[in-house]
Amino acid sequence: ELGKTWEEVQSEDDRELVDGEDDEWSDWQAHPVSAVCLFCDHQSETLHLIYTHMKDSHGFDLPNLKMELNLGFYQQVKLVNFIRRQIHQSRCYGCQEKFDSRADMLDHIISEGHLMKLPHMSAWDQPQYYFPTYENDGLLFTLCDSDEEDKTCHSEDIPVIAEDISNLRALKQNSILNELLKDSGPCRKEDG
């Protein structure tokens, strides 16, 4: 609270905030997670419906791309975030051409056949795309590492396996941390 120190706030009596009737969750309502299309504002409450919409309305088949490119969960996350960011910036993700409006960019993607044309994996398989373009992106919540969603996606027996670390030296050399360290320079003790 403004104007109070943390000691004053900590010493306040919290008993007045506790009400016997608040112990129940009867007034809490669960809102279903809805996934938003990558290309328009259409929302669906199930993965199947959003995939069907994207395929039927826009010609974009994410499950097919997942299979063709053998994408793991984290690669799917990065791909979705990459496409969302490019569309948000009115940039064609297929050829990187920039447009004045989202509508012009979508017209270009459709007319040029760039919907299923992804750039090389190195363009979107980057750590920066771990972070969602939109907060609480429902499409990211519905992604699964397997085609058999019911059997494997929600199983507790699936081990977590890191992405390919076979070439650890190259990973360290290409790390964004190296750039941050270069920018800050070495720490020096000032002479007094």
C-alpha distance (Angstrom), angle and dihedral (degrees) to the residues before:
residue distance angle dihedral
E1 . . .
L2 3.78 . .
G3 3.78 115.3 .
K4 3.80 95.5 19.1
T5 3.75 128.6 100.1
W6 3.78 119.4 -130.2
E7 3.82 89.6 -108.2
E8 3.82 91.2 57.6
V9 3.78 92.4 48.4
Q10 3.80 92.0 47.1
S11 3.82 93.1 50.0
E12 3.82 94.0 52.1
D13 3.78 116.9 110.0
D14 3.81 109.3 -106.1
R15 3.80 94.5 -173.3
E16 3.80 92.6 93.8
L17 3.81 89.3 59.7
V18 3.80 92.0 56.9
D19 3.76 112.9 84.1
G20 3.80 122.4 -177.1
E21 3.80 91.7 -133.1
D22 3.81 93.2 55.4
D23 3.81 91.2 69.0
E24 3.78 89.3 85.2
W25 3.77 125.1 77.0
S26 3.79 94.0 -151.3
D27 3.79 93.8 121.3
W28 3.80 93.6 49.0
Q29 3.78 113.8 105.1
A30 3.76 124.6 -163.0
H31 3.76 113.2 -136.3
P32 3.78 114.1 -153.4
V33 3.76 116.0 -118.2
S34 3.77 109.4 -112.1
A35 3.76 122.5 -160.8
V36 3.80 118.7 -140.4
C37 3.79 121.4 -141.1
L38 3.81 116.5 -106.7
F39 3.82 91.5 -127.8
C40 3.81 108.0 33.5
D41 3.80 141.2 14.2
H42 3.81 95.3 -90.7
Q43 3.82 113.0 132.1
S44 3.80 130.2 -161.0
E45 3.78 131.1 -177.1
T46 3.79 95.8 -142.3
L47 3.75 134.2 52.8
H48 3.80 92.2 -127.5
L49 3.81 92.4 54.6
I50 3.81 95.1 48.9
Y51 3.81 92.2 46.4
T52 3.82 89.9 48.7
H53 3.80 91.0 49.2
M54 3.82 93.3 49.7
K55 3.80 91.6 47.7
D56 3.82 97.1 44.0
S57 3.81 98.8 37.9
H58 3.79 101.8 33.7
G59 3.82 107.1 16.6
F60 3.81 91.8 -119.7
D61 3.80 115.0 136.6
L62 3.81 109.4 -169.8
P63 3.84 95.4 174.0
N64 3.81 89.4 53.4
L65 3.83 91.4 49.9
K66 3.79 89.1 48.5
M67 3.79 90.1 54.2
E68 3.82 97.0 41.1
L69 3.80 94.1 48.7
N70 3.82 93.8 35.9
L71 3.80 90.5 -128.5
G72 3.77 120.8 -168.5
F73 3.79 122.1 -147.5
Y74 3.81 96.0 -89.4
Q75 3.79 92.8 46.7
Q76 3.81 89.0 52.6
V77 3.81 89.3 51.8
K78 3.81 91.4 50.8
L79 3.81 92.5 46.3
V80 3.81 93.4 50.7
N81 3.82 91.7 46.4
F82 3.82 91.1 46.9
I83 3.82 92.8 51.5
R84 3.81 92.2 44.5
R85 3.81 91.7 50.8
Q86 3.82 93.3 47.6
I87 3.81 91.6 48.9
H88 3.81 91.3 45.5
Q89 3.82 88.4 53.9
S90 3.85 91.1 46.9
R91 3.80 90.2 -117.3
C92 3.80 125.0 138.7
Y93 3.78 106.3 -119.6
G94 3.80 90.6 -154.7
C95 3.80 99.3 57.4
Q96 3.85 102.5 6.9
E97 3.82 93.0 -123.3
K98 3.83 112.2 156.4
F99 3.82 121.6 -134.8
D100 3.80 135.4 -165.1
S101 3.78 93.7 -124.8
R102 3.77 140.4 21.7
A103 3.81 90.5 -120.3
D104 3.82 92.0 55.5
M105 3.78 90.5 48.2
L106 3.82 92.6 49.6
D107 3.83 90.4 48.4
H108 3.82 88.6 52.2
I109 3.82 93.8 48.3
I110 3.80 91.2 51.5
S111 3.82 97.7 41.4
E112 3.82 93.9 45.8
G113 3.81 94.2 43.4
H114 3.78 93.5 -119.3
L115 3.81 96.1 136.8
M116 3.79 93.8 98.2
K117 3.81 95.1 25.5
L118 3.77 108.0 104.4
P119 3.78 124.1 -176.4
H120 3.79 118.1 -116.1
M121 3.79 112.0 -60.7
S122 3.81 90.7 -111.0
A123 3.84 89.2 68.0
W124 3.80 95.3 60.1
D125 3.82 104.6 19.2
Q126 3.82 90.3 84.1
P127 3.82 130.5 126.9
Q128 3.82 91.5 -118.5
Y129 3.82 88.7 69.0
Y130 3.79 93.0 62.2
F131 3.81 84.8 82.8
P132 3.80 116.3 78.1
T133 3.78 121.6 -118.4
Y134 3.81 90.3 -143.6
E135 3.79 123.3 40.4
N136 3.82 113.4 -111.5
D137 3.80 93.5 7.5
G138 3.82 103.2 -165.6
L139 3.79 92.6 -157.8
L140 3.80 89.7 62.9
F141 3.81 90.2 51.7
T142 3.79 90.9 56.9
L143 3.80 98.5 49.6
C144 3.76 115.9 115.8
D145 3.77 134.5 -166.1
S146 3.79 93.3 -137.1
D147 3.78 139.7 45.3
E148 3.79 89.7 -130.1
E149 3.78 93.8 70.4
D150 3.80 99.1 171.4
K151 3.78 95.5 48.0
T152 3.78 102.6 41.1
C153 3.79 111.4 14.8
H154 3.75 96.5 68.4
S155 3.79 98.1 32.0
E156 3.79 117.9 119.8
D157 3.81 91.6 -150.7
I158 3.81 94.9 73.2
P159 3.80 111.3 107.7
V160 3.79 118.6 -136.6
I161 3.79 109.0 -119.8
A162 3.78 122.2 -170.9
E163 3.77 121.1 -125.2
D164 3.78 118.2 -93.3
I165 3.79 109.2 -52.3
S166 3.79 96.1 164.6
N167 3.80 91.3 118.1
L168 3.79 99.8 45.5
R169 3.83 94.2 162.8
A170 3.83 91.7 58.6
L171 3.80 90.5 46.8
K172 3.79 91.1 53.0
Q173 3.82 92.2 47.0
N174 3.82 92.2 50.0
S175 3.80 95.2 43.7
I176 3.78 117.5 126.9
L177 3.79 86.4 -134.6
N178 3.80 89.2 72.4
E179 3.81 89.9 60.0
L180 3.78 91.1 49.4
L181 3.79 91.2 50.3
K182 3.83 91.8 48.9
D183 3.80 91.2 52.1
S184 3.79 95.1 50.5
G185 3.82 95.4 46.8
P186 3.78 124.4 -156.2
C187 3.78 119.6 -41.4
R188 3.77 110.4 -111.2
K189 3.76 130.8 -165.9
E190 3.77 110.1 -126.8
D191 3.78 117.5 -131.0
G192 3.76 114.8 -123.7
